[in-house]
Amino acid sequence: MTDSVDSDASFTKKAFAAANVIFDATALPLRSDEHVVGLRRVVRDRAIDMKLSLVDQTKLVTAASELARNTLKYGGGGEVYIRDLSDGLARGIRLMFIDEGPGIVDVAQALTDGYTSGGGLGLGLGGSKRLVDKFEIFTIAGEGTAVSIEKWKR
């Protein structure tokens, strides 16, 4: 957490500050299964626009879907922020999933394949991490979780 973040600020503001996210991202709600389906469509369209390979499109959409479902199931819903990235000629995309749920008590354990706190297969976080180029978690027990992922065109 940075010193510039007000300790009384909402978890969302803390997450943005910690992840150094610029507020010009596209925001989408994650409050229902329909929102997850809509997110998958938006992410697929952005991946196609970036000219990601079919394999990388599938990896990105799969990771986004898993994280969106986690946001719903474990965080009680939230938002996803989508931002196009560029670094010289390289193009990428960042998605940041934010909820104000109970947070993750043990991130290392949550990333372990086979671990689940909700009866699933236990592949969501760890599997999502393997599918993208950059994966970060910011969480505060009792306040919420933010997961940021990036995928770059190779």
Solvent accessible surface area in square Angstrom, and as a share of the most:
residue,aa,sasa,rsa
1,M,126,0.56
2,T,67,0.39
3,D,152,0.79
4,S,105,0.68
5,V,23,0.13
6,D,88,0.46
7,S,94,0.61
8,D,130,0.67
9,A,22,0.17
10,S,53,0.34
11,F,9,0.04
12,T,26,0.15
13,K,126,0.53
14,K,18,0.07
15,A,0,0.00
16,F,6,0.03
17,A,39,0.30
18,A,40,0.31
19,A,27,0.21
20,N,130,0.66
21,V,13,0.08
22,I,95,0.48
23,F,150,0.62
24,D,98,0.51
25,A,22,0.17
26,T,62,0.36
27,A,58,0.45
28,L,44,0.22
29,P,60,0.38
30,L,0,0.00
31,R,137,0.50
32,S,36,0.23
33,D,86,0.44
34,E,127,0.57
35,H,64,0.29
36,V,0,0.00
37,V,74,0.42
38,G,19,0.18
39,L,1,0.01
40,R,93,0.34
41,R,143,0.52
42,V,47,0.27
43,V,0,0.00
44,R,72,0.26
45,D,75,0.39
46,R,49,0.18
47,A,0,0.00
48,I,89,0.45
49,D,91,0.47
50,M,4,0.02
51,K,148,0.63
52,L,7,0.04
53,S,63,0.41
54,L,131,0.65
55,V,96,0.55
56,D,10,0.05
57,Q,21,0.09
58,T,64,0.37
59,K,69,0.29
60,L,0,0.00
61,V,3,0.02
62,T,54,0.31
63,A,0,0.00
64,A,0,0.00
65,S,10,0.07
66,E,68,0.31
67,L,3,0.02
68,A,0,0.00
69,R,102,0.37
70,N,32,0.17
71,T,7,0.04
72,L,37,0.18
73,K,121,0.51
74,Y,81,0.31
75,G,9,0.09
76,G,67,0.64
77,G,4,0.04
78,G,3,0.03
79,E,42,0.19
80,V,0,0.00
81,Y,37,0.14
82,I,1,0.00
83,R,54,0.20
84,D,72,0.37
85,L,18,0.09
86,S,86,0.56
87,D,105,0.55
88,G,75,0.72
89,L,182,0.91
90,A,43,0.34
91,R,103,0.38
92,G,1,0.01
93,I,0,0.00
94,R,43,0.16
95,L,0,0.00
96,M,3,0.01
97,F,4,0.02
98,I,1,0.00
99,D,13,0.07
100,E,109,0.49
101,G,13,0.12
102,P,87,0.55
103,G,16,0.15
104,I,39,0.20
105,V,139,0.80
106,D,68,0.35
107,V,45,0.26
108,A,77,0.60
109,Q,86,0.38
110,A,16,0.13
111,L,43,0.21
112,T,74,0.43
113,D,73,0.38
114,G,53,0.51
115,Y,80,0.31
116,T,50,0.29
117,S,85,0.55
118,G,33,0.31
119,G,73,0.70
120,G,38,0.36
121,L,152,0.75
122,G,14,0.13
123,L,90,0.45
124,G,14,0.13
125,L,21,0.10
126,G,6,0.06
127,G,13,0.12
128,S,1,0.01
129,K,96,0.41
130,R,151,0.55
131,L,44,0.22
132,V,16,0.09
133,D,58,0.30
134,K,93,0.39
135,F,28,0.12
136,E,84,0.37
137,I,40,0.20
138,F,40,0.16
139,T,34,0.20
140,I,41,0.21
141,A,65,0.51
142,G,63,0.61
143,E,66,0.30
144,G,0,0.00
145,T,11,0.06
146,A,1,0.01
147,V,9,0.05
148,S,7,0.05
149,I,0,0.00
150,E,11,0.05
151,K,2,0.01
152,W,61,0.22
153,K,84,0.36
154,R,194,0.71
